Amino acid sequence: MARDWIDGYLMGLPGCEKDWKAEWEWWRYQVGGKLFAATMTPGPSHDAAYAERDLISLKCDPAWAEALRAEHEGILPGFYADKRHWISIDLASAVPDDLLRELIDHSHALVLAKLTKRAQREILGQDA
């Protein structure tokens, strides 16, 4: 996978758990049991916009996702996900690493915010 730093960055986020979803051939990154990122390389049978590309899919605010797709050729509607709330980034594209880190953090924060306050405190290591 291009951008070898991504896995370590994802795993460094509070509460991140990683697993391999064999039937999808995806690495899934979850917080509180909820998906916030996934990496994959769709095969040639998929839509040409995604096929054979190393991708990371991230949850994203819909308005920001639309603006990002208009500005960056390498940011696509979410692969195999709700195209309004998810984006997929072609890791071989010119999307800057600092923007990619910001998008990863944003996705993690969106999913973390949907968890119960108790779960958030446990994940963030805060006392009740």
C-alpha positions as CSV (number, residue, x, y, z in Angstrom):
1,M,0.0,0.0,0.0
2,A,1.2,3.5,-0.8
3,R,1.9,5.8,2.1
4,D,3.2,3.3,4.6
5,W,2.7,5.7,7.5
6,I,-1.1,5.3,7.4
7,D,-1.5,2.1,9.4
8,G,0.7,3.4,12.2
9,Y,-1.2,6.7,12.3
10,L,-4.6,5.0,12.4
11,M,-3.5,2.6,15.1
12,G,-2.2,5.6,17.2
13,L,-5.6,7.1,17.5
14,P,-7.4,6.5,20.8
15,G,-9.4,3.3,20.9
16,C,-8.5,2.2,17.4
17,E,-8.9,-1.5,16.7
18,K,-7.9,-3.2,13.4
19,D,-9.2,-6.3,11.8
20,W,-9.2,-8.0,8.4
21,K,-12.6,-8.6,6.8
22,A,-11.7,-11.5,4.6
23,E,-14.9,-11.6,2.5
24,W,-14.4,-7.9,1.6
25,E,-10.6,-8.0,1.5
26,W,-10.5,-4.9,3.6
27,W,-8.5,-3.8,6.7
28,R,-11.0,-2.2,8.9
29,Y,-10.3,0.4,11.6
30,Q,-12.9,0.8,14.3
31,V,-13.4,2.8,17.5
32,G,-16.0,1.6,19.9
33,G,-16.9,-1.2,17.5
34,K,-17.8,1.4,14.8
35,L,-16.0,1.7,11.5
36,F,-14.1,5.0,10.9
37,A,-11.6,3.9,8.2
38,A,-10.9,1.0,5.8
39,T,-8.1,0.3,3.4
40,M,-8.7,-1.8,0.3
41,T,-7.6,-2.4,-3.3
42,P,-10.8,-3.2,-5.3
43,G,-10.3,-5.8,-8.1
44,P,-10.7,-5.2,-11.8
45,S,-14.4,-6.3,-11.7
46,H,-15.3,-3.1,-9.8
47,D,-16.2,0.3,-11.2
48,A,-13.3,1.8,-13.1
49,A,-13.1,4.8,-10.8
50,Y,-12.0,2.4,-8.0
51,A,-10.6,-0.7,-9.7
52,E,-7.0,-1.6,-9.0
53,R,-6.4,1.5,-6.8
54,D,-5.1,1.5,-3.3
55,L,-7.8,3.3,-1.3
56,I,-8.6,4.5,2.1
57,S,-12.3,5.1,2.9
58,L,-13.2,7.6,5.6
59,K,-16.3,9.0,7.1
60,C,-16.7,12.7,6.3
61,D,-19.1,15.6,6.8
62,P,-21.2,15.6,3.6
63,A,-20.7,19.3,2.7
64,W,-16.9,19.0,3.2
65,A,-16.9,15.7,1.3
66,E,-18.5,17.4,-1.7
67,A,-16.0,20.3,-1.6
68,L,-13.1,18.0,-1.3
69,R,-14.2,15.9,-4.3
70,A,-14.5,19.1,-6.4
71,E,-11.0,20.3,-5.4
72,H,-9.1,17.0,-5.4
73,E,-9.1,14.5,-8.3
74,G,-7.9,11.8,-5.9
75,I,-10.9,12.1,-3.5
76,L,-13.8,10.0,-4.7
77,P,-17.3,9.2,-3.4
78,G,-17.0,6.4,-0.8
79,F,-16.2,3.0,-2.3
80,Y,-19.0,0.5,-1.4
81,A,-20.4,2.9,1.2
82,D,-22.9,5.8,1.6
83,K,-21.5,8.2,-0.9
84,R,-22.8,11.2,1.0
85,H,-21.1,10.4,4.3
86,W,-18.0,8.6,3.1
87,I,-15.1,9.4,0.8
88,S,-12.4,7.2,-0.7
89,I,-8.9,8.6,-1.3
90,D,-6.7,7.2,-4.0
91,L,-3.4,6.8,-2.1
92,A,-1.4,7.2,-5.3
93,S,-3.0,10.6,-6.0
94,A,-1.6,14.1,-5.2
95,V,-3.8,14.5,-2.0
96,P,-1.3,15.9,0.5
97,D,-0.3,13.9,3.5
98,D,-1.3,16.7,5.9
99,L,-4.8,16.8,4.4
100,L,-5.0,13.0,4.6
101,R,-4.1,13.1,8.4
102,E,-6.7,15.8,8.9
103,L,-9.3,13.6,7.2
104,I,-8.4,10.6,9.2
105,D,-8.7,12.6,12.4
106,H,-12.0,14.0,11.3
107,S,-13.4,10.6,10.5
108,H,-12.3,9.2,13.9
109,A,-13.8,12.3,15.7
110,L,-17.1,11.9,13.9
111,V,-17.5,8.2,14.9
112,L,-16.2,8.8,18.4
113,A,-18.8,11.6,18.9
114,K,-21.6,9.1,18.1
115,L,-20.6,6.8,20.9
116,T,-22.1,7.1,24.4
117,K,-20.4,9.6,26.7
118,R,-19.3,6.7,28.9
119,A,-17.7,4.9,26.0
120,Q,-16.0,8.2,24.9
121,R,-14.5,8.7,28.4
122,E,-13.2,5.1,28.5
123,I,-11.6,5.4,25.1
124,L,-10.0,8.7,25.9
125,G,-8.9,7.5,29.3
126,Q,-10.8,10.1,31.2
127,D,-12.3,9.4,34.7
128,A,-16.0,9.4,35.1
